[in-house]
Amino acid sequence: MAQAKRNLSKALASVDVVVEVLDARMPAASMNPLFDELRQERQRPALKILNKADIADQAVTARWIEYFMDNDSLASALPMVGKSKQDVRKIVDSCRKLAPHRVDAIKPLRLMVSGVPNVGKSTILNGLLGQSKAKAADEPAITKMITRYEVNDELIIYDSPGVMWPKVDTEETGLLLAVNNAIGVNAYNVEDAAIFLIEKMLERYPGAIMDRYRIKLDNMDAVACIELVGDKRGMRSRGGSVDFERAAHLVLTDYRQGRFGRVSLQLVSDLI
């Protein structure tokens, strides 16, 4: 981690704008404090990309955009669907506004694209590059080192590694990262992560659960809900009882694949 921090700090000396890719469904939890700390030390502006906006609650995402714009004079923010070429093209234009002095081959715009694992950073980077240079995969920490790409005479892009910070500050942040598959499976309990997810869904989007699994909730708690989903899908252990772990994996996978529709697990008000 110390070496990664030194490498990032050194690279930032040659960067004009940090493009930080976040998950629109949990923007604060997917924001790495290390990147903010280093870029602010270097007084570098940031473009916060709220990726996967197509499966996030639209009204909640709009509030997060306002939050980032209001709370950091050196930051701007964009909702994004990383797989949309039209959306990705907006990134460079937005960055040019943050660094208006970098406009030609003599002073090319230099961007660093950053993000914790599984926020869709590699997909966005490949869209910026116009080809599949970065490894896009649903596994934590696929990108291992800082890579420099000369896209054209007026644009240079640095790809930073998907580095996690040494210590997660709250239990809720850790569970949000687990739900998002941003940390390795050995670092969390699958059943705890699924219970946390369904608790959030029951509180904010009960209809999404009912629509996905065609069940009635009847004021049940998260554990009972997951058991019902497992029963409905025929997930049973040898003894005939519901296989809770399999059901937990199912609800986590459905969330990660966007099968619940537009849901956001983190609100701006959660930070207050």
PyMOL commands that set and color helices and strands:
alter all, ss='L'
color gray80, all
select helices_A, chain A and resi 2-12+33-41+53-55+58-71+85-98+121-129+171-179+185-187+190-204+206-213+222-232+244-256+268-271
alter helices_A, ss='H'
color red, helices_A
select strands_A, chain A and resi 17-23+46-51+75-79+109-114+147-152+155-159
alter strands_A, ss='S'
color yellow, strands_A
deselect
rebuild
show_as cartoon
